[in-house]
Amino acid sequence: ASASWIGKKYLDEINGYEQDAVVLINAKLGYEAEHWAAYLWGENLADELYVVRAGNYFSTGYYGRTAQPLAVGLELTLRF
């Protein structure tokens, strides 16, 4: 498991748009055998909504891209 903290940041040059701090939690749990492995993983387990990039492009207004929301998956590996 891992956790990371992203502090408060401003999304424009005049500090008019602000984003609060977020904590991101990821985890991976699995089992490994001699010829195979299985893992259950999750990213952004708290489903935090935050902006990873923003800007005033061509003076048409502020636009941004949000980060990946909650994601879970199963990983299976076979070894020959």
Rosetta constraint file for C-alpha pairs under 8 A:
AtomPair CA 1 CA 25 HARMONIC 7.41 0.50
AtomPair CA 1 CA 26 HARMONIC 5.65 0.50
AtomPair CA 1 CA 27 HARMONIC 4.06 0.50
AtomPair CA 1 CA 28 HARMONIC 6.18 0.50
AtomPair CA 2 CA 25 HARMONIC 5.84 0.50
AtomPair CA 2 CA 26 HARMONIC 5.27 0.50
AtomPair CA 2 CA 27 HARMONIC 6.25 0.50
AtomPair CA 3 CA 23 HARMONIC 6.74 0.50
AtomPair CA 3 CA 24 HARMONIC 5.43 0.50
AtomPair CA 3 CA 25 HARMONIC 4.45 0.50
AtomPair CA 3 CA 26 HARMONIC 6.33 0.50
AtomPair CA 4 CA 23 HARMONIC 5.66 0.50
AtomPair CA 4 CA 24 HARMONIC 5.20 0.50
AtomPair CA 4 CA 25 HARMONIC 6.70 0.50
AtomPair CA 5 CA 21 HARMONIC 7.21 0.50
AtomPair CA 5 CA 22 HARMONIC 5.90 0.50
AtomPair CA 5 CA 23 HARMONIC 4.50 0.50
AtomPair CA 5 CA 24 HARMONIC 6.32 0.50
AtomPair CA 6 CA 21 HARMONIC 5.49 0.50
AtomPair CA 6 CA 22 HARMONIC 5.37 0.50
AtomPair CA 6 CA 23 HARMONIC 6.37 0.50
AtomPair CA 6 CA 24 HARMONIC 7.96 0.50
AtomPair CA 7 CA 20 HARMONIC 7.06 0.50
AtomPair CA 7 CA 21 HARMONIC 4.30 0.50
AtomPair CA 7 CA 22 HARMONIC 6.66 0.50
AtomPair CA 8 CA 18 HARMONIC 7.27 0.50
AtomPair CA 8 CA 19 HARMONIC 5.61 0.50
AtomPair CA 8 CA 20 HARMONIC 4.58 0.50
AtomPair CA 8 CA 21 HARMONIC 4.26 0.50
AtomPair CA 8 CA 22 HARMONIC 7.75 0.50
AtomPair CA 9 CA 18 HARMONIC 5.92 0.50
AtomPair CA 9 CA 19 HARMONIC 5.42 0.50
AtomPair CA 9 CA 20 HARMONIC 6.85 0.50
AtomPair CA 9 CA 21 HARMONIC 7.43 0.50
AtomPair CA 10 CA 15 HARMONIC 5.31 0.50
AtomPair CA 10 CA 16 HARMONIC 7.25 0.50
AtomPair CA 10 CA 17 HARMONIC 5.72 0.50
AtomPair CA 10 CA 18 HARMONIC 4.41 0.50
AtomPair CA 10 CA 19 HARMONIC 6.13 0.50
AtomPair CA 11 CA 15 HARMONIC 6.78 0.50
AtomPair CA 11 CA 16 HARMONIC 7.53 0.50
AtomPair CA 11 CA 17 HARMONIC 5.29 0.50
AtomPair CA 11 CA 18 HARMONIC 5.89 0.50
AtomPair CA 11 CA 19 HARMONIC 7.20 0.50
AtomPair CA 11 CA 53 HARMONIC 7.84 0.50
AtomPair CA 11 CA 54 HARMONIC 5.92 0.50
AtomPair CA 11 CA 55 HARMONIC 6.92 0.50
AtomPair CA 12 CA 16 HARMONIC 6.36 0.50
AtomPair CA 12 CA 17 HARMONIC 6.08 0.50
AtomPair CA 12 CA 54 HARMONIC 7.49 0.50
AtomPair CA 12 CA 55 HARMONIC 6.38 0.50
AtomPair CA 12 CA 56 HARMONIC 7.64 0.50
AtomPair CA 19 CA 50 HARMONIC 7.37 0.50
AtomPair CA 19 CA 51 HARMONIC 7.67 0.50
AtomPair CA 22 CA 48 HARMONIC 6.94 0.50
AtomPair CA 22 CA 50 HARMONIC 7.56 0.50
AtomPair CA 23 CA 48 HARMONIC 7.66 0.50
AtomPair CA 24 CA 43 HARMONIC 7.95 0.50
AtomPair CA 24 CA 44 HARMONIC 5.39 0.50
AtomPair CA 24 CA 45 HARMONIC 7.27 0.50
AtomPair CA 24 CA 46 HARMONIC 7.06 0.50
AtomPair CA 24 CA 48 HARMONIC 7.16 0.50
AtomPair CA 25 CA 43 HARMONIC 6.55 0.50
AtomPair CA 25 CA 44 HARMONIC 5.28 0.50
AtomPair CA 25 CA 45 HARMONIC 5.49 0.50
AtomPair CA 25 CA 46 HARMONIC 6.70 0.50
AtomPair CA 26 CA 41 HARMONIC 7.70 0.50
AtomPair CA 26 CA 42 HARMONIC 5.62 0.50
AtomPair CA 26 CA 43 HARMONIC 4.44 0.50
AtomPair CA 26 CA 44 HARMONIC 5.74 0.50
AtomPair CA 26 CA 45 HARMONIC 6.14 0.50
AtomPair CA 27 CA 41 HARMONIC 5.67 0.50
AtomPair CA 27 CA 42 HARMONIC 5.35 0.50
AtomPair CA 27 CA 43 HARMONIC 6.64 0.50
AtomPair CA 28 CA 39 HARMONIC 6.57 0.50
AtomPair CA 28 CA 40 HARMONIC 5.78 0.50
AtomPair CA 28 CA 41 HARMONIC 4.18 0.50
AtomPair CA 28 CA 42 HARMONIC 6.42 0.50
AtomPair CA 29 CA 39 HARMONIC 5.46 0.50
AtomPair CA 29 CA 40 HARMONIC 5.35 0.50
AtomPair CA 29 CA 41 HARMONIC 6.29 0.50
AtomPair CA 30 CA 37 HARMONIC 7.27 0.50
AtomPair CA 30 CA 38 HARMONIC 5.40 0.50
AtomPair CA 30 CA 39 HARMONIC 3.89 0.50
AtomPair CA 30 CA 40 HARMONIC 6.04 0.50
AtomPair CA 31 CA 37 HARMONIC 5.63 0.50
AtomPair CA 31 CA 38 HARMONIC 5.46 0.50
AtomPair CA 31 CA 39 HARMONIC 6.44 0.50
AtomPair CA 32 CA 36 HARMONIC 6.21 0.50
AtomPair CA 32 CA 37 HARMONIC 4.25 0.50
AtomPair CA 32 CA 38 HARMONIC 6.59 0.50
AtomPair CA 33 CA 37 HARMONIC 5.87 0.50
AtomPair CA 34 CA 79 HARMONIC 7.87 0.50
AtomPair CA 35 CA 78 HARMONIC 5.81 0.50
AtomPair CA 35 CA 79 HARMONIC 4.76 0.50
AtomPair CA 35 CA 80 HARMONIC 6.52 0.50
AtomPair CA 36 CA 76 HARMONIC 7.41 0.50
AtomPair CA 36 CA 77 HARMONIC 5.36 0.50
AtomPair CA 36 CA 78 HARMONIC 4.41 0.50
AtomPair CA 36 CA 79 HARMONIC 5.79 0.50
AtomPair CA 37 CA 76 HARMONIC 5.80 0.50
AtomPair CA 37 CA 77 HARMONIC 5.06 0.50
AtomPair CA 37 CA 78 HARMONIC 6.69 0.50
AtomPair CA 38 CA 74 HARMONIC 7.24 0.50
AtomPair CA 38 CA 75 HARMONIC 5.68 0.50
AtomPair CA 38 CA 76 HARMONIC 4.60 0.50
AtomPair CA 38 CA 77 HARMONIC 6.44 0.50
AtomPair CA 39 CA 74 HARMONIC 5.73 0.50
AtomPair CA 39 CA 75 HARMONIC 5.04 0.50
AtomPair CA 39 CA 76 HARMONIC 6.55 0.50
AtomPair CA 40 CA 72 HARMONIC 7.48 0.50
AtomPair CA 40 CA 73 HARMONIC 5.89 0.50
AtomPair CA 40 CA 74 HARMONIC 4.64 0.50
AtomPair CA 40 CA 75 HARMONIC 6.39 0.50
AtomPair CA 41 CA 72 HARMONIC 5.63 0.50
AtomPair CA 41 CA 73 HARMONIC 5.42 0.50
AtomPair CA 41 CA 74 HARMONIC 6.36 0.50
AtomPair CA 41 CA 75 HARMONIC 7.73 0.50
AtomPair CA 42 CA 70 HARMONIC 7.39 0.50
AtomPair CA 42 CA 71 HARMONIC 5.63 0.50
AtomPair CA 42 CA 72 HARMONIC 4.24 0.50
AtomPair CA 42 CA 73 HARMONIC 6.49 0.50
AtomPair CA 43 CA 70 HARMONIC 5.93 0.50
AtomPair CA 43 CA 71 HARMONIC 5.26 0.50
AtomPair CA 43 CA 72 HARMONIC 6.43 0.50
AtomPair CA 44 CA 48 HARMONIC 6.51 0.50
AtomPair CA 44 CA 68 HARMONIC 7.65 0.50
AtomPair CA 44 CA 69 HARMONIC 6.36 0.50
AtomPair CA 44 CA 70 HARMONIC 4.89 0.50
AtomPair CA 44 CA 71 HARMONIC 6.72 0.50
AtomPair CA 45 CA 70 HARMONIC 5.57 0.50
AtomPair CA 45 CA 71 HARMONIC 7.41 0.50
AtomPair CA 46 CA 70 HARMONIC 7.07 0.50
AtomPair CA 47 CA 69 HARMONIC 5.46 0.50
AtomPair CA 47 CA 70 HARMONIC 4.65 0.50
AtomPair CA 48 CA 69 HARMONIC 6.78 0.50
AtomPair CA 48 CA 70 HARMONIC 7.66 0.50
AtomPair CA 49 CA 66 HARMONIC 6.85 0.50
AtomPair CA 49 CA 67 HARMONIC 6.85 0.50
AtomPair CA 49 CA 69 HARMONIC 6.77 0.50
AtomPair CA 50 CA 66 HARMONIC 5.55 0.50
AtomPair CA 50 CA 67 HARMONIC 5.98 0.50
AtomPair CA 51 CA 64 HARMONIC 6.38 0.50
AtomPair CA 51 CA 65 HARMONIC 5.66 0.50
AtomPair CA 51 CA 66 HARMONIC 4.24 0.50
AtomPair CA 51 CA 67 HARMONIC 5.99 0.50
AtomPair CA 52 CA 64 HARMONIC 7.39 0.50
AtomPair CA 52 CA 65 HARMONIC 5.89 0.50
AtomPair CA 52 CA 66 HARMONIC 5.61 0.50
AtomPair CA 52 CA 67 HARMONIC 5.78 0.50
AtomPair CA 53 CA 64 HARMONIC 5.32 0.50
AtomPair CA 53 CA 65 HARMONIC 5.36 0.50
AtomPair CA 53 CA 66 HARMONIC 7.28 0.50
AtomPair CA 54 CA 62 HARMONIC 6.75 0.50
AtomPair CA 54 CA 63 HARMONIC 5.46 0.50
AtomPair CA 54 CA 64 HARMONIC 3.87 0.50
AtomPair CA 54 CA 65 HARMONIC 6.45 0.50
AtomPair CA 55 CA 62 HARMONIC 5.29 0.50
AtomPair CA 55 CA 63 HARMONIC 5.65 0.50
AtomPair CA 55 CA 64 HARMONIC 6.43 0.50
AtomPair CA 56 CA 60 HARMONIC 6.60 0.50
AtomPair CA 56 CA 61 HARMONIC 5.24 0.50
AtomPair CA 56 CA 62 HARMONIC 4.34 0.50
AtomPair CA 56 CA 63 HARMONIC 6.39 0.50
AtomPair CA 57 CA 61 HARMONIC 6.71 0.50
AtomPair CA 57 CA 62 HARMONIC 6.81 0.50
AtomPair CA 57 CA 63 HARMONIC 7.31 0.50
